[in-house]
Amino acid sequence: MNLILQALIGGLAFGAIYAIAGVTFGVIYRVTKVFHLAFGAIGTLGAYVAVSMSSDGSIGSVLGGLLLGMVVAGVVTALVVALVYQPMVRRGADAGITFVASLALSFILQSGVLLAFGPGNRSFPLEWFVRQQRVGPFGISWSYVSVVAVALIVTALIALAITRTRAGHQYVAVSSSAEQAEIVGIRGRWVEIAACAAAAAVSVIAFWFVGVQSSVIASGGTQLTLLAVLAVLAGGAKSVWGTSLVGFAIGMLSALAASVLPGEWSLTVVFVIVVALVLAKPGGIARNRLKARA
């Protein structure tokens, strides 16, 4: 029993990472209507920038590196939206074409990351942060506690920003109908760019925590992107809290499956369960109850 509970504690921490990734991916998807598969490559780029600036392990360098990585990811995403997605949509490209373009961008950016930083893994010098401390029969690290707290804060702040601020109301208007938003004076193009850049910047936090708990690798963003997509589809693209909840659930389900099944089956079980949920509730689990909170 203790082994299962310990696995769930770790699953909660990874679920928090998936929640951050899912919520930020959802912000981009909701306004662009594009499956932004370059999300993972850009987040990984931000994580590489962060780890490159954190070589001495001091709090200042680590936080400074994270901030710089967030800025880089935000700028790159703004350029992708402004120079690739928006022109394609204006020229009548459908969802399939933009999907292929995003996939191509993902490969290009991943190759760029490999050229810039090399193929080797990079680790953060934060042993004290990931070292588990005994709390009763369980092992809990500062990284576990921090990522759960950060995920809840990020989810709450994004939900509040969308529902309670003027910029958030403009974002919702552009997401619903860019044409009608332009009619009432909202500069939809710039709202879309700003929202995507901000979401991409925040998403680097998820990739940073992955790097802290394991290591930063050039191909590491692919799985996190897929799990973020699942969280958005199952939680509801218009529900920040629904997406976050599913992200946490994916992490805990994966950990529970890994504790009773061979490792290679754990994510398979999660994918099957989440896909079944999407088929049963195409609008997401929070379509009715949490729609107003999005």
C-alpha positions as CSV (number, residue, x, y, z in Angstrom):
1,M,0.0,0.0,0.0
2,N,2.8,2.4,0.9
3,L,4.4,1.8,-2.5
4,I,1.2,2.7,-4.3
5,L,0.8,5.8,-2.2
6,Q,4.4,6.8,-2.8
7,A,3.8,6.3,-6.5
8,L,0.7,8.5,-6.4
9,I,2.7,11.3,-4.7
10,G,5.2,11.2,-7.6
11,G,2.2,11.0,-10.0
12,L,0.7,14.1,-8.4
13,A,4.0,16.0,-9.1
14,F,4.1,14.9,-12.7
15,G,0.4,15.6,-13.0
16,A,1.1,19.2,-12.0
17,I,3.6,19.4,-14.9
18,Y,1.0,18.1,-17.3
19,A,-1.5,20.5,-15.9
20,I,0.7,23.5,-16.6
21,A,1.5,22.2,-20.1
22,G,-2.2,21.5,-20.8
23,V,-3.5,24.8,-19.6
24,T,-0.9,26.8,-21.6
25,F,-1.3,24.7,-24.7
26,G,-5.1,25.2,-24.3
27,V,-4.7,29.0,-24.3
28,I,-2.8,28.8,-27.6
29,Y,-5.2,26.3,-29.2
30,R,-8.3,28.1,-28.2
31,V,-7.4,31.4,-29.9
32,T,-5.5,30.0,-32.9
33,K,-7.5,26.9,-33.6
34,V,-4.1,25.3,-34.5
35,F,-2.7,22.1,-33.0
36,H,0.5,23.8,-32.1
37,L,2.8,20.8,-32.2
38,A,5.8,23.1,-32.1
39,F,4.8,23.7,-28.5
40,G,7.1,21.0,-27.3
41,A,10.2,22.1,-29.3
42,I,9.8,25.7,-28.2
43,G,9.3,24.7,-24.5
44,T,12.4,22.5,-24.8
45,L,14.3,25.4,-26.2
46,G,13.3,27.5,-23.2
47,A,14.5,24.7,-20.9
48,Y,17.8,24.5,-22.6
49,V,18.3,28.3,-22.3
50,A,17.4,28.0,-18.6
51,V,19.8,25.1,-17.8
52,S,22.6,26.8,-19.8
53,M,22.3,29.8,-17.5
54,S,22.2,27.7,-14.3
55,S,25.6,26.1,-14.2
56,D,26.6,27.4,-10.8
57,G,23.4,26.3,-9.2
58,S,22.8,29.5,-7.3
59,I,19.2,30.6,-6.8
60,G,19.8,33.8,-8.8
61,S,21.2,32.0,-11.8
62,V,18.5,29.4,-11.8
63,L,15.7,31.8,-11.6
64,G,17.4,34.2,-14.1
65,G,17.9,31.3,-16.5
66,L,14.2,30.3,-16.1
67,L,13.1,33.9,-16.8
68,L,15.4,34.1,-19.9
69,G,14.1,30.8,-21.2
70,M,10.5,32.0,-20.7
71,V,11.3,35.2,-22.7
72,V,12.9,33.2,-25.5
73,A,9.9,30.9,-25.8
74,G,7.5,33.8,-25.8
75,V,9.4,35.6,-28.6
76,V,9.7,32.5,-30.7
77,T,6.0,31.7,-30.3
78,A,5.0,35.2,-31.2
79,L,7.1,35.0,-34.4
80,V,5.6,31.6,-35.3
81,V,2.1,32.9,-34.8
82,A,2.7,36.2,-36.6
83,L,4.8,34.9,-39.5
84,V,3.4,31.3,-40.0
85,Y,-0.1,30.6,-38.6
86,Q,-1.8,34.0,-39.1
87,P,-0.7,34.3,-42.8
88,M,-1.8,30.8,-43.5
89,V,-5.2,31.3,-41.9
90,R,-5.7,34.5,-43.8
91,R,-5.0,32.7,-47.1
92,G,-7.6,30.1,-46.2
93,A,-5.5,27.2,-44.9
94,D,-7.6,24.6,-43.2
95,A,-6.9,22.8,-40.0
96,G,-5.0,20.0,-41.8
97,I,-2.6,22.3,-43.5
98,T,-1.8,24.3,-40.3
99,F,-1.3,21.0,-38.5
100,V,1.3,19.9,-41.0
101,A,3.0,23.3,-40.8
102,S,3.2,23.0,-37.1
103,L,4.5,19.5,-37.3
104,A,7.2,20.7,-39.7
105,L,8.1,23.6,-37.5
106,S,8.5,21.2,-34.6
107,F,11.0,19.1,-36.5
108,I,12.9,22.3,-37.7
109,L,13.0,23.8,-34.2
110,Q,14.1,20.5,-32.6
111,S,16.9,20.2,-35.1
112,G,17.9,23.8,-34.3
113,V,18.0,22.9,-30.6
114,L,20.3,20.0,-31.4
115,L,22.6,22.2,-33.4
116,A,22.7,24.9,-30.8
117,F,23.0,22.8,-27.6
118,G,24.2,19.4,-28.8
119,P,22.6,16.0,-28.4
120,G,23.6,15.4,-24.8
121,N,21.3,15.6,-21.8
122,R,21.6,18.7,-19.6
123,S,20.9,18.6,-15.8
124,F,20.2,21.3,-13.4
125,P,22.6,21.4,-10.4
126,L,19.8,21.3,-7.9
127,E,20.3,18.1,-6.0
128,W,19.0,19.7,-2.8
129,F,15.8,20.6,-4.6
130,V,15.0,17.1,-5.8
131,R,16.4,15.1,-2.8
132,Q,13.5,13.3,-1.1
133,Q,13.0,13.9,2.6
134,R,11.2,11.4,4.8
135,V,7.8,12.5,5.9
136,G,6.5,9.5,7.8
137,P,6.8,6.5,5.5
138,F,6.9,8.6,2.4
139,G,9.6,10.4,0.5
140,I,8.8,14.0,-0.6
141,S,11.1,16.5,-2.2
142,W,10.9,20.3,-2.5
143,S,10.4,19.9,-6.2
144,Y,7.2,17.8,-5.7
145,V,5.7,20.4,-3.3
146,S,6.8,23.4,-5.5
147,V,5.4,22.0,-8.8
148,V,2.0,21.3,-7.3
149,A,1.8,24.7,-5.8
150,V,3.0,26.4,-9.0
151,A,0.5,24.4,-11.1
152,L,-2.4,25.5,-8.9
153,I,-1.2,29.1,-9.0
154,V,-0.7,29.1,-12.7
155,T,-4.2,27.6,-13.3
156,A,-5.9,30.1,-11.0
157,L,-4.1,33.1,-12.5
158,I,-4.8,32.2,-16.1
159,A,-8.5,31.5,-15.2
160,L,-8.8,34.8,-13.4
161,A,-6.9,36.7,-16.2
162,I,-9.4,35.3,-18.8
163,T,-12.6,35.9,-16.8
164,R,-11.8,39.0,-14.8
165,T,-9.5,41.3,-17.0
166,R,-10.1,43.4,-20.0
167,A,-7.4,41.6,-21.9
168,G,-9.0,38.3,-21.0
169,H,-12.4,39.5,-22.3
170,Q,-10.7,40.5,-25.5
171,Y,-9.0,37.1,-25.7
172,V,-12.4,35.4,-25.3
173,A,-14.0,37.6,-28.0
174,V,-11.2,36.9,-30.5
175,S,-11.3,33.2,-29.7
176,S,-15.1,33.1,-30.4
177,S,-15.0,35.2,-33.6
178,A,-12.0,37.2,-34.7
179,E,-14.1,38.9,-37.4
180,Q,-16.7,40.2,-34.9
181,A,-14.0,41.2,-32.5
182,E,-12.4,43.4,-35.2
183,I,-15.8,45.0,-35.8
184,V,-16.0,46.2,-32.2
185,G,-12.5,47.6,-32.3
186,I,-10.5,44.7,-30.8
187,R,-7.2,44.2,-32.6
188,G,-7.5,40.5,-32.9
189,R,-4.2,39.9,-34.5
190,W,-2.2,41.4,-31.7
191,V,-4.4,39.9,-29.0
192,E,-3.7,36.5,-30.5
193,I,0.0,37.1,-30.7
194,A,0.2,38.4,-27.1
195,A,-1.9,35.5,-25.7
196,C,0.2,32.9,-27.4
197,A,3.5,34.5,-26.4
198,A,2.4,34.7,-22.8
199,A,1.1,31.1,-22.7
200,A,4.4,29.8,-24.3
201,A,6.4,31.7,-21.8
202,V,4.5,30.2,-18.9
203,S,4.7,26.7,-20.4
204,V,8.5,26.8,-20.0
205,I,7.8,26.3,-16.3
206,A,6.5,22.8,-17.1
207,F,9.6,21.9,-19.2
208,W,11.9,23.4,-16.5
209,F,10.4,21.1,-13.9
210,V,10.8,18.1,-16.2
211,G,14.5,19.0,-16.5
212,V,14.9,19.5,-12.8
213,Q,13.3,16.1,-12.0
214,S,15.2,14.2,-14.7
215,S,17.1,16.1,-17.4
216,V,16.6,18.3,-20.5
217,I,16.8,16.5,-23.8
218,A,16.1,17.7,-27.3
219,S,13.3,15.3,-28.0
220,G,11.8,15.5,-24.5
221,G,9.0,17.9,-25.5
222,T,7.1,15.4,-27.7
223,Q,5.6,13.3,-25.0
224,L,4.7,16.4,-22.9
225,T,3.0,18.0,-25.9
226,L,0.9,14.8,-26.5
227,L,-0.1,14.7,-22.8
228,A,-1.0,18.4,-23.0
229,V,-3.2,17.8,-26.0
230,L,-5.0,15.0,-24.2
231,A,-5.6,17.2,-21.2
232,V,-7.1,19.9,-23.3
233,L,-9.3,17.5,-25.3
234,A,-10.5,15.6,-22.2
235,G,-10.8,18.7,-19.9
236,G,-12.4,21.0,-22.5
237,A,-10.6,23.5,-24.6
238,K,-12.6,26.4,-23.0
239,S,-12.1,25.2,-19.4
240,V,-8.8,26.1,-17.7
241,W,-9.7,24.2,-14.5
242,G,-11.0,21.2,-16.4
243,T,-7.8,20.9,-18.4
244,S,-5.7,21.3,-15.2
245,L,-7.8,18.6,-13.4
246,V,-7.2,16.2,-16.3
247,G,-3.5,17.0,-16.3
248,F,-3.3,16.0,-12.6
249,A,-5.4,12.9,-13.3
250,I,-3.1,11.8,-16.1
251,G,-0.1,12.0,-13.9
252,M,-1.7,10.0,-11.1
253,L,-3.2,7.4,-13.4
254,S,0.2,6.9,-15.1
255,A,1.9,6.5,-11.7
256,L,-0.8,4.1,-10.5
257,A,-0.5,2.0,-13.7
258,A,3.3,2.0,-13.5
259,S,3.1,0.6,-9.9
260,V,1.1,-2.4,-10.9
261,L,2.0,-2.9,-14.6
262,P,5.3,-3.1,-16.6
263,G,6.6,0.4,-17.3
264,E,5.9,0.4,-21.0
265,W,2.2,-0.2,-20.4
266,S,1.6,2.7,-18.0
267,L,1.2,5.5,-20.6
268,T,-0.7,3.1,-22.9
269,V,-3.3,2.6,-20.1
270,V,-3.5,6.4,-19.6
271,F,-4.0,7.0,-23.3
272,V,-6.7,4.4,-23.6
273,I,-8.6,5.8,-20.6
274,V,-8.3,9.5,-21.7
275,V,-9.2,8.7,-25.4
276,A,-12.3,6.8,-24.1
277,L,-13.2,9.8,-22.0
278,V,-12.9,12.1,-25.0
279,L,-15.1,9.8,-27.1
280,A,-17.7,9.7,-24.3
281,K,-17.6,13.5,-23.7
282,P,-16.3,15.2,-26.8
283,G,-16.8,18.6,-25.2
284,G,-14.6,17.7,-22.2
285,I,-15.5,16.8,-18.7
286,A,-16.0,20.4,-17.7
287,R,-18.2,21.4,-20.6
288,N,-21.2,22.2,-18.4
289,R,-20.0,22.8,-14.9
290,L,-16.8,24.7,-15.5
291,K,-17.6,26.5,-18.8
292,A,-18.2,29.7,-17.0
293,R,-14.9,29.6,-15.3
294,A,-12.8,29.4,-18.5
